[in-house]
């Protein structure tokens, strides 16, 4: 008997979503190549398997993977979705992928009578654990309806946004993350300017968050992860660099010149000299507020 949902990729996001799905009453099976991740899932009462094909009997397959290439492997590879999925099954790809890839995979799935939704998410590991994500959905409405109970289990009420045909969800996610990448830099500069003029970060942010300059970065990221020095959001420098690169790639493919975004991309790329890919993405703020501290030329 097939499960309601198969979760492919049990990282910080995938495992959180698997737990939320189980809490919502879905029967869940998980797949991940890392034993530590499958053990963590099993500790939450989630059945796991090492064989992709064994999970493909689920009516909905939810993928949470690092790159578009990984998604292609799950869909097109041996034992993957195209080969072994149940009739009428839908794959919901919550990865931050590429619109062209999603469009191609959606077309391949349609030829087999299967559904494909690009459904990248926002809300981080805490949102995944509590079923409070925002979902940016691209694909056919019939497939959205087929996966509705799964989408509703991982998202906050009213936070599933069907933004268009296949690939549209990916575009929306890149637009969102490009803004976050830019906001971290501009908010850090605004705070640095204020502190240089004798006004504390806490004071200026209290004003900004009650005025028109506010953003999720000033309302959430600064108080939760920056000012506390916690830096444990669960989203890394490497992942944000990847998303900024994908946004630049999309702009180039469309012939769109985005000079401010290009500068943002350049700053994020250069930050690799000082901040490793596995560090928390909010640490980009430290390069702006305290630039000398992270200069490799001045470090011992």
C-alpha positions in Angstrom: 0.0 0.0 0.0 1.4 3.4 -1.0 1.9 6.2 1.4 0.2 9.6 1.2 3.5 11.4 0.8 7.1 10.6 0.0 9.6 13.2 1.1 12.8 13.1 -0.9 15.6 14.9 0.9 15.5 15.0 4.7 17.7 18.0 5.4 16.7 20.9 7.6 13.7 21.8 5.4 12.7 18.3 4.2 12.7 16.7 7.7 10.7 19.6 9.1 8.1 19.3 6.3 8.0 15.5 6.9 7.3 16.1 10.5 4.6 18.6 9.8 3.0 16.2 7.3 3.0 13.4 9.8 1.5 15.8 12.5 -1.3 16.6 10.0 -2.2 12.9 9.7 -0.5 12.1 6.5 1.3 8.8 6.1 4.9 9.7 5.2 8.0 7.8 3.9 11.3 9.6 3.6 14.4 9.1 1.5 17.9 10.6 2.0 21.4 9.3 1.2 22.8 10.3 4.6 22.2 7.8 7.4 22.2 10.6 10.0 19.2 12.2 8.3 17.2 9.0 8.0 17.9 8.2 11.7 16.6 11.6 12.6 13.4 10.9 10.6 13.0 7.5 12.2 13.3 9.1 15.6 10.2 11.1 14.7 8.3 8.0 13.7 8.8 8.5 10.0 9.4 5.4 7.9 12.5 5.6 5.6 13.9 3.7 2.7 17.2 3.8 0.9 15.6 3.0 -2.5 14.0 5.9 -4.4 11.7 3.5 -6.2 10.3 2.2 -2.9 9.0 5.6 -2.1 7.4 6.3 -5.5 4.1 4.6 -4.7 3.0 7.7 -2.8 0.2 9.8 -4.3 2.4 12.9 -3.7 6.2 13.0 -3.9 7.7 16.1 -2.2 11.3 16.9 -3.1 13.5 19.2 -0.9 16.9 19.1 -2.7 20.0 21.3 -3.1 20.0 22.0 -6.8 18.0 21.6 -10.1 20.4 18.7 -11.1 19.3 16.8 -8.0 15.7 17.3 -8.9 16.3 16.1 -12.4 17.9 12.9 -11.0 14.8 12.2 -8.9 12.5 12.7 -11.8 14.5 11.2 -14.6 16.9 8.8 -12.9 16.8 5.1 -12.4 13.9 4.2 -10.2 12.8 7.8 -10.3 9.4 9.5 -10.7 9.0 9.0 -14.4 9.8 5.4 -14.2 8.0 4.2 -11.1 5.4 6.7 -9.9 1.8 5.7 -9.4 -0.7 6.7 -12.0 -1.8 10.3 -11.5 0.9 11.0 -8.9 2.1 14.6 -8.4 5.7 15.6 -7.6 5.9 18.8 -5.5 9.4 20.3 -5.8 10.1 22.6 -2.9 13.7 23.1 -3.9 15.0 26.5 -5.1 15.4 25.3 -8.7 15.4 26.8 -12.2 12.3 27.8 -14.2 13.5 26.2 -17.4 14.3 22.9 -15.7 10.8 22.9 -14.0 9.1 23.6 -17.3 10.9 20.7 -19.0 10.2 18.3 -16.2 6.6 19.3 -16.1 6.2 18.6 -19.8 7.9 15.2 -19.4 5.6 14.3 -16.5 2.5 15.4 -18.4 3.4 13.0 -21.2 3.2 10.2 -18.6 0.0 11.4 -17.0 1.8 12.6 -14.0 1.9 16.0 -12.3 4.8 18.4 -11.5 4.6 21.5 -9.4 7.5 23.8 -8.7 6.8 24.9 -5.2 9.7 26.6 -3.5 9.1 27.8 0.0 10.0 30.6 2.4 10.1 30.4 6.2 13.2 28.5 7.0 13.5 25.3 9.1 11.3 26.8 11.9 8.5 27.3 9.4 9.0 23.8 8.0 8.8 22.3 11.5 5.6 24.2 12.4 3.8 23.9 9.1 4.0 27.7 8.6 5.8 28.1 5.3 5.0 30.3 2.4 4.6 28.3 -0.8 5.2 29.9 -4.3 3.5 27.6 -6.7 4.0 27.1 -10.4 2.0 24.5 -12.4 -1.4 23.3 -13.5 -4.3 23.9 -11.2 -5.5 20.3 -11.5 -2.2 19.2 -9.9 -2.4 21.9 -7.2 -5.8 20.5 -6.3 -4.4 16.9 -6.2 -1.7 18.0 -3.8 -3.8 20.4 -1.8 -3.8 18.5 1.5 0.0 18.2 1.4 0.5 21.9 0.5 -1.9 23.0 3.3 0.0 20.8 5.8 3.3 22.6 5.2 2.1 26.1 4.7 0.6 28.7 7.0 -3.1 29.4 6.4 -3.5 31.4 3.2 0.2 31.1 2.3 0.0 28.9 -0.7 0.3 31.3 -3.7 -0.4 29.8 -7.1 1.5 32.4 -9.2 1.3 30.8 -12.7 2.2 27.9 -15.0 5.3 25.6 -14.6 8.4 27.6 -13.6 6.5 30.6 -12.2 7.1 29.4 -8.6 10.9 29.3 -9.3 10.8 32.9 -10.7 8.9 34.1 -7.6 11.4 32.5 -5.2 14.4 34.0 -7.0 12.7 37.4 -6.9 12.1 37.0 -3.2 15.6 35.8 -2.3 17.2 38.5 -4.5 15.3 41.1 -2.4 16.4 39.4 0.9 20.1 39.3 -0.3 19.8 43.1 -1.1 17.9 43.9 2.1 20.6 42.4 4.3 23.2 44.6 2.7 21.2 47.8 2.7 19.9 47.3 6.2 23.4 46.7 7.4 24.6 49.9 5.8 21.7 51.9 7.3 22.6 50.5 10.7 26.3 51.2 10.2 25.5 54.8 9.2 23.2 55.3 12.3 25.8 53.9 14.7 28.5 56.1 13.2 26.2 59.1 13.9 25.6 58.0 17.5 22.3 56.2 17.2 22.2 52.6 18.3 21.0 49.7 16.1 18.2 48.9 18.5 16.9 52.5 18.4 17.1 52.9 14.7 15.5 49.5 14.0 12.6 50.3 16.3 11.9 53.3 14.1 12.4 51.6 10.8 10.1 48.8 11.8 7.4 51.2 12.5 8.0 53.2 9.3 8.2 52.7 5.6 11.8 51.3 5.5 10.9 48.0 7.2 11.4 44.6 5.8 11.6 41.0 7.0 15.3 41.6 7.4 14.8 44.5 9.8 11.8 42.9 11.5 13.0 39.3 11.9 16.6 38.7 10.8 18.3 41.5 12.8 16.5 40.9 16.1 16.5 37.1 15.9 19.9 36.3 14.4 22.1 39.4 14.0 21.8 41.4 17.2 21.8 38.3 19.3 24.8 36.8 17.5 22.8 33.6 17.1 23.4 33.1 13.4 21.5 29.8 13.4 18.8 30.5 10.9 19.4 27.2 9.1 20.0 28.9 5.7 23.6 29.2 4.6 25.8 31.6 2.8 26.3 29.0 0.0 22.6 28.6 -0.5 22.0 32.3 -0.8 25.0 32.7 -3.1 23.5 30.0 -5.3 20.1 31.8 -5.4 21.6 35.2 -6.3 23.6 33.5 -9.1 20.4 31.9 -10.4 18.6 35.3 -10.3 21.5 36.8 -12.3 21.4 33.8 -14.8 17.7 34.4 -15.3 18.1 38.1 -15.9 20.9 37.4 -18.4 18.7 34.8 -20.3 15.9 37.4 -20.6 18.3 40.2 -21.7 17.4 42.2 -18.6 20.0 44.6 -17.2 19.6 44.9 -13.4 22.5 47.2 -12.2 21.6 47.2 -8.5 21.0 43.5 -8.5 24.3 43.0 -10.3 26.1 44.9 -7.5 24.3 42.8 -4.9 25.5 39.6 -6.7 29.0 40.9 -6.9 29.1 41.6 -3.2 27.7 38.2 -2.3 30.2 36.5 -4.6 33.1 38.4 -3.1 32.0 37.5 0.4 33.2 34.0 -0.3 36.7 35.2 0.5 35.7 35.8 4.1 32.7 33.7 4.8 32.5 30.0 4.1 29.5 28.5 2.3 28.4 26.6 5.4 28.1 29.8 7.6 24.8 31.4 8.3 23.7 33.7 5.5 22.9 36.5 8.0 26.7 36.9 8.6 26.9 38.9 5.4 25.9 41.8 7.6 29.2 41.7 9.5 31.1 42.4 6.3 29.2 45.6 5.9 29.0 46.8 9.5 32.6 45.8 10.4 34.4 45.5 7.0 38.0 45.4 8.4 37.4 42.5 10.7 36.9 40.0 7.8 39.5 41.3 5.3 41.7 38.4 4.5 44.6 40.8 3.8 44.5 42.1 7.4 43.8 38.8 9.2 46.6 36.7 10.7 
